[in-house]
Amino acid sequence: MNIERLVAMANDIAAFFAVEPDQNSAAEQVANHLKKFWEPRMRNEIRAFLQQGGAGLSPLARRGVERL
């Protein structure tokens, strides 16, 4: 899967959880979703992408990926 698609998916997941008033909880929910529904290869790719700067990841998606 290409990284642009993973970034878009992570941002969509983050947008879903963004309504959570507690942003730490929202980031944890993003991370939990990624752990539960993304295969290890996808998680590894998005983590590596974040380490390279993570351009395009929303702030909440970024915080979620950091918790992986």
PyMOL Python script that loads the backbone (N, CA, C, O; Angstrom):
from pymol import cmd

cmd.read_pdbstr("""\
ATOM      1  N   MET A   1       0.855  -1.178   0.000  1.00  0.00           N
ATOM      2  CA  MET A   1       0.000   0.000   0.000  1.00  0.00           C
ATOM      3  C   MET A   1       0.896   1.233   0.000  1.00  0.00           C
ATOM      4  O   MET A   1       1.907   1.276   0.700  1.00  0.00           O
ATOM      5  N   ASN A   2       0.516   2.235  -0.791  1.00  0.00           N
ATOM      6  CA  ASN A   2       1.390   3.408  -0.845  1.00  0.00           C
ATOM      7  C   ASN A   2       1.163   4.317   0.358  1.00  0.00           C
ATOM      8  O   ASN A   2       0.095   4.316   0.970  1.00  0.00           O
ATOM      9  N   ILE A   3       2.182   5.080   0.674  1.00  0.00           N
ATOM     10  CA  ILE A   3       2.178   5.871   1.898  1.00  0.00           C
ATOM     11  C   ILE A   3       1.115   6.965   1.859  1.00  0.00           C
ATOM     12  O   ILE A   3       0.563   7.321   2.900  1.00  0.00           O
ATOM     13  N   GLU A   4       0.818   7.503   0.675  1.00  0.00           N
ATOM     14  CA  GLU A   4      -0.208   8.535   0.589  1.00  0.00           C
ATOM     15  C   GLU A   4      -1.556   7.984   1.041  1.00  0.00           C
ATOM     16  O   GLU A   4      -2.328   8.684   1.697  1.00  0.00           O
ATOM     17  N   ARG A   5      -1.838   6.738   0.694  1.00  0.00           N
ATOM     18  CA  ARG A   5      -3.098   6.111   1.103  1.00  0.00           C
ATOM     19  C   ARG A   5      -3.111   5.876   2.618  1.00  0.00           C
ATOM     20  O   ARG A   5      -4.135   6.080   3.269  1.00  0.00           O
ATOM     21  N   LEU A   6      -1.986   5.453   3.170  1.00  0.00           N
ATOM     22  CA  LEU A   6      -1.902   5.246   4.619  1.00  0.00           C
ATOM     23  C   LEU A   6      -2.090   6.561   5.371  1.00  0.00           C
ATOM     24  O   LEU A   6      -2.769   6.599   6.397  1.00  0.00           O
ATOM     25  N   VAL A   7      -1.498   7.624   4.867  1.00  0.00           N
ATOM     26  CA  VAL A   7      -1.643   8.940   5.500  1.00  0.00           C
ATOM     27  C   VAL A   7      -3.108   9.365   5.454  1.00  0.00           C
ATOM     28  O   VAL A   7      -3.647   9.841   6.453  1.00  0.00           O
ATOM     29  N   ALA A   8      -3.752   9.195   4.302  1.00  0.00           N
ATOM     30  CA  ALA A   8      -5.162   9.565   4.177  1.00  0.00           C
ATOM     31  C   ALA A   8      -6.021   8.746   5.141  1.00  0.00           C
ATOM     32  O   ALA A   8      -6.924   9.285   5.780  1.00  0.00           O
ATOM     33  N   MET A   9      -5.745   7.463   5.244  1.00  0.00           N
ATOM     34  CA  MET A   9      -6.510   6.607   6.157  1.00  0.00           C
ATOM     35  C   MET A   9      -6.288   7.025   7.605  1.00  0.00           C
ATOM     36  O   MET A   9      -7.244   7.112   8.375  1.00  0.00           O
ATOM     37  N   ALA A  10      -5.036   7.284   7.985  1.00  0.00           N
ATOM     38  CA  ALA A  10      -4.733   7.708   9.355  1.00  0.00           C
ATOM     39  C   ALA A  10      -5.430   9.029   9.674  1.00  0.00           C
ATOM     40  O   ALA A  10      -5.959   9.207  10.772  1.00  0.00           O
ATOM     41  N   ASN A  11      -5.430   9.948   8.722  1.00  0.00           N
ATOM     42  CA  ASN A  11      -6.101  11.233   8.924  1.00  0.00           C
ATOM     43  C   ASN A  11      -7.607  11.054   9.065  1.00  0.00           C
ATOM     44  O   ASN A  11      -8.237  11.738   9.872  1.00  0.00           O
ATOM     45  N   ASP A  12      -8.193  10.141   8.287  1.00  0.00           N
ATOM     46  CA  ASP A  12      -9.630   9.868   8.396  1.00  0.00           C
ATOM     47  C   ASP A  12      -9.967   9.299   9.773  1.00  0.00           C
ATOM     48  O   ASP A  12     -10.960   9.687  10.389  1.00  0.00           O
ATOM     49  N   ILE A  13      -9.141   8.387  10.240  1.00  0.00           N
ATOM     50  CA  ILE A  13      -9.350   7.799  11.572  1.00  0.00           C
ATOM     51  C   ILE A  13      -9.243   8.887  12.633  1.00  0.00           C
ATOM     52  O   ILE A  13     -10.067   8.956  13.545  1.00  0.00           O
ATOM     53  N   ALA A  14      -8.232   9.732  12.514  1.00  0.00           N
ATOM     54  CA  ALA A  14      -8.058  10.824  13.474  1.00  0.00           C
ATOM     55  C   ALA A  14      -9.249  11.777  13.434  1.00  0.00           C
ATOM     56  O   ALA A  14      -9.693  12.250  14.481  1.00  0.00           O
ATOM     57  N   ALA A  15      -9.772  12.065  12.245  1.00  0.00           N
ATOM     58  CA  ALA A  15     -10.921  12.964  12.132  1.00  0.00           C
ATOM     59  C   ALA A  15     -12.133  12.377  12.856  1.00  0.00           C
ATOM     60  O   ALA A  15     -12.913  13.111  13.462  1.00  0.00           O
ATOM     61  N   PHE A  16     -12.287  11.069  12.792  1.00  0.00           N
ATOM     62  CA  PHE A  16     -13.396  10.412  13.485  1.00  0.00           C
ATOM     63  C   PHE A  16     -13.287  10.601  14.992  1.00  0.00           C
ATOM     64  O   PHE A  16     -14.284  10.880  15.658  1.00  0.00           O
ATOM     65  N   PHE A  17     -12.086  10.451  15.528  1.00  0.00           N
ATOM     66  CA  PHE A  17     -11.889  10.547  16.972  1.00  0.00           C
ATOM     67  C   PHE A  17     -11.671  11.983  17.456  1.00  0.00           C
ATOM     68  O   PHE A  17     -11.584  12.212  18.662  1.00  0.00           O
ATOM     69  N   ALA A  18     -11.581  12.938  16.556  1.00  0.00           N
ATOM     70  CA  ALA A  18     -11.297  14.329  16.924  1.00  0.00           C
ATOM     71  C   ALA A  18     -12.397  14.955  17.763  1.00  0.00           C
ATOM     72  O   ALA A  18     -12.162  15.961  18.431  1.00  0.00           O
ATOM     73  N   VAL A  19     -13.599  14.379  17.743  1.00  0.00           N
ATOM     74  CA  VAL A  19     -14.694  14.939  18.548  1.00  0.00           C
ATOM     75  C   VAL A  19     -14.509  14.667  20.037  1.00  0.00           C
ATOM     76  O   VAL A  19     -15.182  15.278  20.868  1.00  0.00           O
ATOM     77  N   GLU A  20     -13.609  13.762  20.374  1.00  0.00           N
ATOM     78  CA  GLU A  20     -13.308  13.460  21.783  1.00  0.00           C
ATOM     79  C   GLU A  20     -12.738  14.717  22.434  1.00  0.00           C
ATOM     80  O   GLU A  20     -11.732  15.247  21.964  1.00  0.00           O
ATOM     81  N   PRO A  21     -13.366  15.206  23.516  1.00  0.00           N
ATOM     82  CA  PRO A  21     -12.873  16.437  24.152  1.00  0.00           C
ATOM     83  C   PRO A  21     -11.441  16.310  24.692  1.00  0.00           C
ATOM     84  O   PRO A  21     -10.671  17.269  24.634  1.00  0.00           O
ATOM     85  N   ASP A  22     -11.093  15.157  25.205  1.00  0.00           N
ATOM     86  CA  ASP A  22      -9.751  14.922  25.746  1.00  0.00           C
ATOM     87  C   ASP A  22      -8.851  14.454  24.602  1.00  0.00           C
ATOM     88  O   ASP A  22      -8.969  13.325  24.125  1.00  0.00           O
ATOM     89  N   GLN A  23      -7.957  15.333  24.172  1.00  0.00           N
ATOM     90  CA  GLN A  23      -7.124  15.015  23.005  1.00  0.00           C
ATOM     91  C   GLN A  23      -6.127  13.892  23.270  1.00  0.00           C
ATOM     92  O   GLN A  23      -5.731  13.193  22.338  1.00  0.00           O
ATOM     93  N   ASN A  24      -5.712  13.707  24.525  1.00  0.00           N
ATOM     94  CA  ASN A  24      -4.854  12.561  24.840  1.00  0.00           C
ATOM     95  C   ASN A  24      -5.624  11.266  24.652  1.00  0.00           C
ATOM     96  O   ASN A  24      -5.096  10.287  24.125  1.00  0.00           O
ATOM     97  N   SER A  25      -6.867  11.269  25.084  1.00  0.00           N
ATOM     98  CA  SER A  25      -7.722  10.097  24.892  1.00  0.00           C
ATOM     99  C   SER A  25      -7.970   9.858  23.405  1.00  0.00           C
ATOM    100  O   SER A  25      -7.964   8.715  22.950  1.00  0.00           O
ATOM    101  N   ALA A  26      -8.185  10.921  22.657  1.00  0.00           N
ATOM    102  CA  ALA A  26      -8.410  10.794  21.218  1.00  0.00           C
ATOM    103  C   ALA A  26      -7.190  10.168  20.545  1.00  0.00           C
ATOM    104  O   ALA A  26      -7.332   9.281  19.702  1.00  0.00           O
ATOM    105  N   ALA A  27      -6.003  10.622  20.910  1.00  0.00           N
ATOM    106  CA  ALA A  27      -4.774  10.065  20.321  1.00  0.00           C
ATOM    107  C   ALA A  27      -4.634   8.590  20.674  1.00  0.00           C
ATOM    108  O   ALA A  27      -4.210   7.783  19.846  1.00  0.00           O
ATOM    109  N   GLU A  28      -4.990   8.245  21.897  1.00  0.00           N
ATOM    110  CA  GLU A  28      -4.925   6.840  22.309  1.00  0.00           C
ATOM    111  C   GLU A  28      -5.924   5.997  21.521  1.00  0.00           C
ATOM    112  O   GLU A  28      -5.628   4.859  21.155  1.00  0.00           O
ATOM    113  N   GLN A  29      -7.096   6.550  21.261  1.00  0.00           N
ATOM    114  CA  GLN A  29      -8.091   5.831  20.476  1.00  0.00           C
ATOM    115  C   GLN A  29      -7.630   5.630  19.031  1.00  0.00           C
ATOM    116  O   GLN A  29      -7.875   4.579  18.439  1.00  0.00           O
ATOM    117  N   VAL A  30      -6.966   6.634  18.470  1.00  0.00           N
ATOM    118  CA  VAL A  30      -6.397   6.490  17.127  1.00  0.00           C
ATOM    119  C   VAL A  30      -5.379   5.353  17.134  1.00  0.00           C
ATOM    120  O   VAL A  30      -5.417   4.474  16.273  1.00  0.00           O
ATOM    121  N   ALA A  31      -4.473   5.371  18.105  1.00  0.00           N
ATOM    122  CA  ALA A  31      -3.449   4.320  18.197  1.00  0.00           C
ATOM    123  C   ALA A  31      -4.092   2.950  18.364  1.00  0.00           C
ATOM    124  O   ALA A  31      -3.668   1.985  17.728  1.00  0.00           O
ATOM    125  N   ASN A  32      -5.104   2.857  19.208  1.00  0.00           N
ATOM    126  CA  ASN A  32      -5.775   1.573  19.421  1.00  0.00           C
ATOM    127  C   ASN A  32      -6.436   1.076  18.142  1.00  0.00           C
ATOM    128  O   ASN A  32      -6.399  -0.118  17.844  1.00  0.00           O
ATOM    129  N   HIS A  33      -7.034   1.982  17.392  1.00  0.00           N
ATOM    130  CA  HIS A  33      -7.648   1.590  16.128  1.00  0.00           C
ATOM    131  C   HIS A  33      -6.587   1.049  15.164  1.00  0.00           C
ATOM    132  O   HIS A  33      -6.791   0.020  14.519  1.00  0.00           O
ATOM    133  N   LEU A  34      -5.464   1.747  15.073  1.00  0.00           N
ATOM    134  CA  LEU A  34      -4.389   1.300  14.185  1.00  0.00           C
ATOM    135  C   LEU A  34      -3.858  -0.064  14.618  1.00  0.00           C
ATOM    136  O   LEU A  34      -3.579  -0.920  13.778  1.00  0.00           O
ATOM    137  N   LYS A  35      -3.719  -0.264  15.918  1.00  0.00           N
ATOM    138  CA  LYS A  35      -3.233  -1.550  16.429  1.00  0.00           C
ATOM    139  C   LYS A  35      -4.218  -2.673  16.134  1.00  0.00           C
ATOM    140  O   LYS A  35      -3.819  -3.793  15.814  1.00  0.00           O
ATOM    141  N   LYS A  36      -5.493  -2.368  16.242  1.00  0.00           N
ATOM    142  CA  LYS A  36      -6.524  -3.396  16.103  1.00  0.00           C
ATOM    143  C   LYS A  36      -6.821  -3.751  14.643  1.00  0.00           C
ATOM    144  O   LYS A  36      -7.040  -4.919  14.319  1.00  0.00           O
ATOM    145  N   PHE A  37      -6.828  -2.746  13.767  1.00  0.00           N
ATOM    146  CA  PHE A  37      -7.315  -2.968  12.408  1.00  0.00           C
ATOM    147  C   PHE A  37      -6.261  -2.902  11.312  1.00  0.00           C
ATOM    148  O   PHE A  37      -6.519  -3.344  10.193  1.00  0.00           O
ATOM    149  N   TRP A  38      -5.107  -2.375  11.595  1.00  0.00           N
ATOM    150  CA  TRP A  38      -4.060  -2.313  10.576  1.00  0.00           C
ATOM    151  C   TRP A  38      -3.118  -3.489  10.767  1.00  0.00           C
ATOM    152  O   TRP A  38      -2.777  -3.855  11.891  1.00  0.00           O
ATOM    153  N   GLU A  39      -2.704  -4.073   9.653  1.00  0.00           N
ATOM    154  CA  GLU A  39      -1.736  -5.169   9.743  1.00  0.00           C
ATOM    155  C   GLU A  39      -0.364  -4.600  10.095  1.00  0.00           C
ATOM    156  O   GLU A  39      -0.103  -3.420   9.865  1.00  0.00           O
ATOM    157  N   PRO A  40       0.505  -5.431  10.649  1.00  0.00           N
ATOM    158  CA  PRO A  40       1.822  -4.938  11.105  1.00  0.00           C
ATOM    159  C   PRO A  40       2.603  -4.181  10.024  1.00  0.00           C
ATOM    160  O   PRO A  40       3.260  -3.182  10.317  1.00  0.00           O
ATOM    161  N   ARG A  41       2.533  -4.646   8.805  1.00  0.00           N
ATOM    162  CA  ARG A  41       3.270  -3.976   7.718  1.00  0.00           C
ATOM    163  C   ARG A  41       2.804  -2.529   7.555  1.00  0.00           C
ATOM    164  O   ARG A  41       3.621  -1.631   7.352  1.00  0.00           O
ATOM    165  N   MET A  42       1.503  -2.308   7.643  1.00  0.00           N
ATOM    166  CA  MET A  42       0.956  -0.953   7.514  1.00  0.00           C
ATOM    167  C   MET A  42       1.419  -0.076   8.677  1.00  0.00           C
ATOM    168  O   MET A  42       1.800   1.077   8.477  1.00  0.00           O
ATOM    169  N   ARG A  43       1.385  -0.624   9.889  1.00  0.00           N
ATOM    170  CA  ARG A  43       1.837   0.144  11.058  1.00  0.00           C
ATOM    171  C   ARG A  43       3.317   0.477  10.943  1.00  0.00           C
ATOM    172  O   ARG A  43       3.730   1.592  11.263  1.00  0.00           O
ATOM    173  N   ASN A  44       4.111  -0.474  10.494  1.00  0.00           N
ATOM    174  CA  ASN A  44       5.549  -0.225  10.325  1.00  0.00           C
ATOM    175  C   ASN A  44       5.797   0.876   9.305  1.00  0.00           C
ATOM    176  O   ASN A  44       6.662   1.730   9.503  1.00  0.00           O
ATOM    177  N   GLU A  45       5.040   0.857   8.215  1.00  0.00           N
ATOM    178  CA  GLU A  45       5.226   1.875   7.169  1.00  0.00           C
ATOM    179  C   GLU A  45       4.870   3.267   7.677  1.00  0.00           C
ATOM    180  O   GLU A  45       5.593   4.227   7.410  1.00  0.00           O
ATOM    181  N   ILE A  46       3.761   3.387   8.407  1.00  0.00           N
ATOM    182  CA  ILE A  46       3.355   4.714   8.876  1.00  0.00           C
ATOM    183  C   ILE A  46       4.295   5.209   9.977  1.00  0.00           C
ATOM    184  O   ILE A  46       4.556   6.409  10.065  1.00  0.00           O
ATOM    185  N   ARG A  47       4.805   4.307  10.814  1.00  0.00           N
ATOM    186  CA  ARG A  47       5.796   4.717  11.830  1.00  0.00           C
ATOM    187  C   ARG A  47       7.078   5.210  11.159  1.00  0.00           C
ATOM    188  O   ARG A  47       7.624   6.243  11.546  1.00  0.00           O
ATOM    189  N   ALA A  48       7.555   4.480  10.163  1.00  0.00           N
ATOM    190  CA  ALA A  48       8.771   4.892   9.449  1.00  0.00           C
ATOM    191  C   ALA A  48       8.547   6.230   8.760  1.00  0.00           C
ATOM    192  O   ALA A  48       9.436   7.080   8.743  1.00  0.00           O
ATOM    193  N   PHE A  49       7.365   6.416   8.196  1.00  0.00           N
ATOM    194  CA  PHE A  49       7.041   7.676   7.533  1.00  0.00           C
ATOM    195  C   PHE A  49       7.064   8.829   8.533  1.00  0.00           C
ATOM    196  O   PHE A  49       7.567   9.907   8.218  1.00  0.00           O
ATOM    197  N   LEU A  50       6.527   8.617   9.728  1.00  0.00           N
ATOM    198  CA  LEU A  50       6.537   9.655  10.753  1.00  0.00           C
ATOM    199  C   LEU A  50       7.973  10.003  11.154  1.00  0.00           C
ATOM    200  O   LEU A  50       8.294  11.173  11.361  1.00  0.00           O
ATOM    201  N   GLN A  51       8.830   8.993  11.263  1.00  0.00           N
ATOM    202  CA  GLN A  51      10.231   9.245  11.621  1.00  0.00           C
ATOM    203  C   GLN A  51      10.946  10.068  10.557  1.00  0.00           C
ATOM    204  O   GLN A  51      11.942  10.732  10.845  1.00  0.00           O
ATOM    205  N   GLN A  52      10.434  10.023   9.319  1.00  0.00           N
ATOM    206  CA  GLN A  52      11.019  10.800   8.221  1.00  0.00           C
ATOM    207  C   GLN A  52      10.370  12.177   8.105  1.00  0.00           C
ATOM    208  O   GLN A  52      10.641  12.913   7.156  1.00  0.00           O
ATOM    209  N   GLY A  53       9.524  12.524   9.053  1.00  0.00           N
ATOM    210  CA  GLY A  53       8.900  13.842   9.053  1.00  0.00           C
ATOM    211  C   GLY A  53       7.390  13.793   9.104  1.00  0.00           C
ATOM    212  O   GLY A  53       6.767  14.673   9.698  1.00  0.00           O
ATOM    213  N   GLY A  54       6.785  12.788   8.497  1.00  0.00           N
ATOM    214  CA  GLY A  54       5.341  12.620   8.564  1.00  0.00           C
ATOM    215  C   GLY A  54       4.526  13.689   7.867  1.00  0.00           C
ATOM    216  O   GLY A  54       3.413  13.994   8.297  1.00  0.00           O
ATOM    217  N   ALA A  55       5.059  14.266   6.797  1.00  0.00           N
ATOM    218  CA  ALA A  55       4.343  15.321   6.075  1.00  0.00           C
ATOM    219  C   ALA A  55       2.951  14.853   5.671  1.00  0.00           C
ATOM    220  O   ALA A  55       2.780  13.778   5.095  1.00  0.00           O
ATOM    221  N   GLY A  56       1.957  15.689   5.989  1.00  0.00           N
ATOM    222  CA  GLY A  56       0.591  15.392   5.596  1.00  0.00           C
ATOM    223  C   GLY A  56      -0.248  14.748   6.685  1.00  0.00           C
ATOM    224  O   GLY A  56      -1.475  14.711   6.583  1.00  0.00           O
ATOM    225  N   LEU A  57       0.401  14.239   7.731  1.00  0.00           N
ATOM    226  CA  LEU A  57      -0.365  13.672   8.841  1.00  0.00           C
ATOM    227  C   LEU A  57      -0.963  14.811   9.667  1.00  0.00           C
ATOM    228  O   LEU A  57      -0.274  15.781   9.983  1.00  0.00           O
ATOM    229  N   SER A  58      -2.233  14.692  10.010  1.00  0.00           N
ATOM    230  CA  SER A  58      -2.849  15.694  10.881  1.00  0.00           C
ATOM    231  C   SER A  58      -2.194  15.603  12.259  1.00  0.00           C
ATOM    232  O   SER A  58      -1.597  14.581  12.598  1.00  0.00           O
ATOM    233  N   PRO A  59      -2.306  16.669  13.051  1.00  0.00           N
ATOM    234  CA  PRO A  59      -1.704  16.614  14.394  1.00  0.00           C
ATOM    235  C   PRO A  59      -2.202  15.435  15.226  1.00  0.00           C
ATOM    236  O   PRO A  59      -1.408  14.799  15.919  1.00  0.00           O
ATOM    237  N   LEU A  60      -3.498  15.131  15.172  1.00  0.00           N
ATOM    238  CA  LEU A  60      -4.029  14.025  15.949  1.00  0.00           C
ATOM    239  C   LEU A  60      -3.556  12.689  15.398  1.00  0.00           C
ATOM    240  O   LEU A  60      -3.235  11.785  16.170  1.00  0.00           O
ATOM    241  N   ALA A  61      -3.509  12.548  14.086  1.00  0.00           N
ATOM    242  CA  ALA A  61      -2.999  11.310  13.479  1.00  0.00           C
ATOM    243  C   ALA A  61      -1.539  11.108  13.881  1.00  0.00           C
ATOM    244  O   ALA A  61      -1.123   9.994  14.198  1.00  0.00           O
ATOM    245  N   ARG A  62      -0.779  12.176  13.864  1.00  0.00           N
ATOM    246  CA  ARG A  62       0.637  12.124  14.258  1.00  0.00           C
ATOM    247  C   ARG A  62       0.777  11.626  15.695  1.00  0.00           C
ATOM    248  O   ARG A  62       1.603  10.757  15.975  1.00  0.00           O
ATOM    249  N   ARG A  63      -0.031  12.178  16.607  1.00  0.00           N
ATOM    250  CA  ARG A  63       0.045  11.762  18.004  1.00  0.00           C
ATOM    251  C   ARG A  63      -0.372  10.297  18.156  1.00  0.00           C
ATOM    252  O   ARG A  63       0.193   9.567  18.970  1.00  0.00           O
ATOM    253  N   GLY A  64      -1.350   9.881  17.376  1.00  0.00           N
ATOM    254  CA  GLY A  64      -1.762   8.477  17.418  1.00  0.00           C
ATOM    255  C   GLY A  64      -0.671   7.531  16.950  1.00  0.00           C
ATOM    256  O   GLY A  64      -0.423   6.496  17.569  1.00  0.00           O
ATOM    257  N   VAL A  65      -0.021   7.896  15.851  1.00  0.00           N
ATOM    258  CA  VAL A  65       1.064   7.061  15.309  1.00  0.00           C
ATOM    259  C   VAL A  65       2.237   7.029  16.288  1.00  0.00           C
ATOM    260  O   VAL A  65       2.892   5.997  16.434  1.00  0.00           O
ATOM    261  N   GLU A  66       2.504   8.142  16.954  1.00  0.00           N
ATOM    262  CA  GLU A  66       3.587   8.181  17.950  1.00  0.00           C
ATOM    263  C   GLU A  66       3.348   7.183  19.072  1.00  0.00           C
ATOM    264  O   GLU A  66       4.305   6.710  19.687  1.00  0.00           O
ATOM    265  N   ARG A  67       2.093   6.854  19.352  1.00  0.00           N
ATOM    266  CA  ARG A  67       1.765   5.940  20.446  1.00  0.00           C
ATOM    267  C   ARG A  67       1.838   4.463  20.026  1.00  0.00           C
ATOM    268  O   ARG A  67       1.662   3.570  20.855  1.00  0.00           O
ATOM    269  N   LEU A  68       2.096   4.217  18.753  1.00  0.00           N
ATOM    270  CA  LEU A  68       2.194   2.809  18.305  1.00  0.00           C
ATOM    271  C   LEU A  68       3.435   2.155  18.854  1.00  0.00           C
ATOM    272  O   LEU A  68       3.684   0.980  18.586  1.00  0.00           O
TER     273      LEU A  68
END
""", "prot")
cmd.dss("prot")
cmd.show_as("cartoon", "prot")
cmd.util.cbc("prot")
cmd.orient("prot")
